[in-house]
Structures are given as C-alpha cells and as structure tokens.
Amino acid sequence: MKILVVDDSKAMRKIVIRTLRQAGFGDHDCIEAENGAVALDLIGKENPQLVLCDWNMPEMNGEDCCKQARSAGFTGVFGFITTEGTPAMRQRANEAGANFLLAKPFTAEELERVLNVHVG
Amino acid sequence: MSTTLPKPAEIAKLLSSLLGSNISLQPAADRSSTCTDGFASLCHDDNRAPVLAFVANARAGAYMGGKLMMLPEGRLEEAAASGELDEVLIEALSEVFNNLTVPFNAIADNPHIASEPAEPVQAVAARAPWIAKPSQVLELKADLLGGDGRLVVLVK
C-alpha cells in the first residue's frame, strides 16, 4: 500500500511515519508532502491508497486538498491528523470527503484502531 | 474576548501523552529569565489577532522537542546546557506548541487559536512587544534533564 503523509512540519511527518510503523503499517511505502498543493499533485501522480493529512498548512490547507482530491476522482482513504478535533471540525472534515479525523496527540494504538476500520 | 487558562495538570497530561513520559508541572513561585532568553511561539485567533504566546526555556525546549523526536538524551542535555536549540529541536518544539493549543481550544468561550513556528523569544518580542507586558502569566516548572525546565504562557 502506498501512504501519503501530508504536513508542513517535517518533524510531524517523521512522527506520523514512525507511529505508522509502531501501529503495524511499517512495511508500506510512505511518501511525503509539505502542503495540500504538493499533496494534490502527488495524489494524481502516485495514486496512494491512504492519505494522512494535517489541517492547517500554508499554500493549500488539508480541507481544500481533500475537497479537490475527491472532485478529481480520488477514491482512496483520506484521514486528517490534526489538533483541530472539535465536533465542528469533524463535521467539516466529513463534508470535505474525509473518512476520519484523528486528533493530536494520538497513540499508535489509536492510529492502528482507526486504520483497521478504514483500510483493514 | 478573555482567555481562560487550562489547569497545569491538563497541560501536563497533554505533554505526558504527547511525549510518552510522565511530566509533572508545578506553578513557579518565581519568574525566570525564560521570557528573555527562551524560545517562543505566538498564537493567534481565526482573524489573525494575537491571543497568547508559549515560551519555553532552552532546557524545556530541548526536552520537549527531543522527546517528541525520540532523540538521544545526551544530545538534549548538550542543547539544554548550551542554551541553543538546533533546527530539528526548534521544529519539534513548534509541534509541541501546536499540540499545546488543544487544551486552550477545548475551553468553551476561549478564542480558537493556532500557533506559529517557534523561534527565539527576542525575535517574537520584536514583532509582538506586548509579551513584555502580558495580561496573564502562567509559569510552570519541572525538573527536566537534571535541571530547571520552564514553560510559560503569556496572554495578551
């Protein structure tokens, strides 16, 4: 499985990839993007099966990235990993076409649980 | 709009969960020099108006950033002793500050805030002189890396 990790923080991208490994998803191919615009480009070119995306980013935020990816026909799993975990943000994530929103800080067990639901 | 500060125990709980180690934060009776020689992140509301700033001294910054990135303790002790944080530690500290917005945003009636990247506090003070005269101050301390770690919240 190809997994796209999107966050403007290089540190956070490393942490997400490390947590994926801890959650049992370490043998998958991870690619990275530093904002929504780069992610959208990679979604078109690389066709990842799973996108794990931050919400607040420069250039293009995660919400717009998700909306545009869905409009362009992306059918993979799209999940947000963000500090923005309020019910209102979850609603916006859902309306943008996301499959889930995992609020920071999160554990490997929480990531494993949500990925098992959505990617099996 | 006023800002209500979370309890120190809530901040400690978030940091413990984020960093994977038990952190006990106590309100500091004294004011340290953290707000003149530490590392800070400005937080603004949805209209980009400044609301508060997080400030950490080098020891707390090295500890929190380094634990987040699982860096060797020796490297963190070195950074704490020198008072200098390298690019990796500053970026990781930015992510810690980003996570610290969670307990503030969870309080009803608080403005919704987002954090900016961390940088030396002098650079932040040059853009936001109000941090020298905040309306509220919460200074917390913890024994980190064998010394006095400080985390300060300054409310505009």
HADDOCK unambig.tbl for C-alpha pairs under 7 A between the chains (distance, minus, plus):
assign (segid A and resid 11 and name CA) (segid B and resid 91 and name CA) 6.31 0.50 0.50
assign (segid A and resid 11 and name CA) (segid B and resid 92 and name CA) 5.60 0.50 0.50
assign (segid A and resid 12 and name CA) (segid B and resid 95 and name CA) 6.90 0.50 0.50
assign (segid A and resid 83 and name CA) (segid B and resid 99 and name CA) 6.15 0.50 0.50
assign (segid A and resid 83 and name CA) (segid B and resid 102 and name CA) 6.06 0.50 0.50
assign (segid A and resid 104 and name CA) (segid B and resid 99 and name CA) 6.69 0.50 0.50
assign (segid A and resid 105 and name CA) (segid B and resid 17 and name CA) 6.81 0.50 0.50
assign (segid A and resid 105 and name CA) (segid B and resid 18 and name CA) 5.37 0.50 0.50
assign (segid A and resid 105 and name CA) (segid B and resid 99 and name CA) 6.75 0.50 0.50
